[in-house]
Amino acid sequence: MSKVLLSVWEKGNVKITENDLILKVYYFPIGTARRIKLSDIKEVTELQTSPCDGASKTWGMTLSPVWWHWPGHFVRSGPALVIRTTAESPSFFSPAAGISVEAGDIDYVKGLLTKHMQ
């Protein structure tokens, strides 16, 4: 019998369960999901991105060391969260995960992602 993952929050291609952050359509170009254990999250940073700052949100990696999930449409600017799961600073070889979140949801989602941090 498979275990049912109860969703705490889900919108678009982002799902948060009791233990995991699931980014659907994450890996470019094949579109498979990435699962991040909430207990592995070291830092969550809120950004307001724009096409001019090198951190615009496309699918994959832009000029910043952040790998963005596919939100279902091309998003060039707006609120976002960057999730770091390692102690080191993000780099080309170990990018942080970036997710697009609507402005009305960003505080709630950030709270869900950071409540497991020690």
C-alpha positions as a Python dict, from the first residue, in 0.01 Angstrom:
ca = {
    (1, 'M'): (0, 0, 0),
    (2, 'S'): (148, 335, -99),
    (3, 'K'): (168, 626, 141),
    (4, 'V'): (-57, 921, 60),
    (5, 'L'): (119, 1258, 78),
    (6, 'L'): (-120, 1506, 233),
    (7, 'S'): (-75, 1849, 85),
    (8, 'V'): (-35, 2135, 331),
    (9, 'W'): (-25, 2387, 45),
    (10, 'E'): (-39, 2343, -331),
    (11, 'K'): (-68, 2587, -616),
    (12, 'G'): (43, 2541, -975),
    (13, 'N'): (363, 2335, -992),
    (14, 'V'): (457, 2380, -624),
    (15, 'K'): (338, 2145, -351),
    (16, 'I'): (429, 2142, 18),
    (17, 'T'): (353, 1834, 226),
    (18, 'E'): (423, 1776, 595),
    (19, 'N'): (783, 1676, 514),
    (20, 'D'): (865, 1780, 157),
    (21, 'L'): (869, 2060, -96),
    (22, 'I'): (782, 1915, -436),
    (23, 'L'): (865, 2124, -741),
    (24, 'K'): (680, 1971, -1034),
    (25, 'V'): (831, 2024, -1380),
    (26, 'Y'): (1167, 2123, -1231),
    (27, 'Y'): (1446, 1967, -1436),
    (28, 'F'): (1498, 2123, -1780),
    (29, 'P'): (1430, 2001, -2050),
    (30, 'I'): (1263, 1675, -1940),
    (31, 'G'): (1034, 1828, -1679),
    (32, 'T'): (1070, 1580, -1395),
    (33, 'A'): (999, 1686, -1038),
    (34, 'R'): (1243, 1769, -760),
    (35, 'R'): (1165, 1674, -402),
    (36, 'I'): (1337, 1869, -124),
    (37, 'K'): (1300, 1750, 234),
    (38, 'L'): (1192, 2042, 452),
    (39, 'S'): (1449, 1929, 710),
    (40, 'D'): (1726, 1982, 448),
    (41, 'I'): (1642, 2350, 393),
    (42, 'K'): (1913, 2579, 531),
    (43, 'E'): (1791, 2918, 410),
    (44, 'V'): (1490, 3073, 234),
    (45, 'T'): (1537, 3414, 75),
    (46, 'E'): (1257, 3630, -62),
    (47, 'L'): (1329, 3812, -389),
    (48, 'Q'): (1148, 4060, -608),
    (49, 'T'): (1289, 3978, -950),
    (50, 'S'): (1293, 4173, -1273),
    (51, 'P'): (1435, 4111, -1621),
    (52, 'C'): (1705, 4371, -1557),
    (53, 'D'): (1863, 4221, -1243),
    (54, 'G'): (1997, 3894, -1385),
    (55, 'A'): (1758, 3694, -1169),
    (56, 'S'): (1452, 3691, -1392),
    (57, 'K'): (1255, 3372, -1354),
    (58, 'T'): (1274, 3140, -1651),
    (59, 'W'): (1283, 2762, -1651),
    (60, 'G'): (1630, 2644, -1560),
    (61, 'M'): (1924, 2866, -1470),
    (62, 'T'): (1964, 3234, -1552),
    (63, 'L'): (2264, 3454, -1474),
    (64, 'S'): (2221, 3388, -1101),
    (65, 'P'): (2311, 3053, -935),
    (66, 'V'): (1943, 2963, -899),
    (67, 'W'): (1763, 2684, -1086),
    (68, 'W'): (1401, 2794, -1140),
    (69, 'H'): (1111, 2549, -1163),
    (70, 'W'): (858, 2581, -1446),
    (71, 'P'): (560, 2775, -1304),
    (72, 'G'): (336, 2687, -1599),
    (73, 'H'): (413, 3003, -1796),
    (74, 'F'): (714, 3224, -1853),
    (75, 'V'): (747, 3458, -1558),
    (76, 'R'): (1004, 3731, -1603),
    (77, 'S'): (947, 3924, -1283),
    (78, 'G'): (763, 3921, -954),
    (79, 'P'): (789, 3765, -608),
    (80, 'A'): (1001, 3454, -564),
    (81, 'L'): (1166, 3238, -301),
    (82, 'V'): (1518, 3097, -328),
    (83, 'I'): (1579, 2780, -127),
    (84, 'R'): (1931, 2679, -25),
    (85, 'T'): (1987, 2321, 94),
    (86, 'T'): (2364, 2325, 145),
    (87, 'A'): (2591, 2513, 382),
    (88, 'E'): (2790, 2652, 88),
    (89, 'S'): (2684, 2951, -117),
    (90, 'P'): (2495, 2857, -433),
    (91, 'S'): (2710, 2818, -744),
    (92, 'F'): (2682, 2701, -1103),
    (93, 'F'): (2759, 2344, -987),
    (94, 'S'): (2534, 2356, -680),
    (95, 'P'): (2251, 2600, -754),
    (96, 'A'): (1977, 2698, -512),
    (97, 'A'): (1617, 2613, -603),
    (98, 'G'): (1395, 2902, -710),
    (99, 'I'): (1017, 2905, -701),
    (100, 'S'): (763, 3159, -818),
    (101, 'V'): (499, 3241, -559),
    (102, 'E'): (209, 3483, -591),
    (103, 'A'): (243, 3792, -373),
    (104, 'G'): (-57, 3697, -159),
    (105, 'D'): (93, 3356, -74),
    (106, 'I'): (459, 3440, -23),
    (107, 'D'): (457, 3495, 356),
    (108, 'Y'): (256, 3178, 419),
    (109, 'V'): (476, 2964, 192),
    (110, 'K'): (796, 3108, 341),
    (111, 'G'): (662, 3025, 688),
    (112, 'L'): (590, 2665, 587),
    (113, 'L'): (939, 2625, 442),
    (114, 'T'): (1124, 2780, 737),
    (115, 'K'): (935, 2624, 1029),
    (116, 'H'): (1156, 2311, 1010),
    (117, 'M'): (1483, 2504, 1015),
    (118, 'Q'): (1693, 2470, 1330),
}
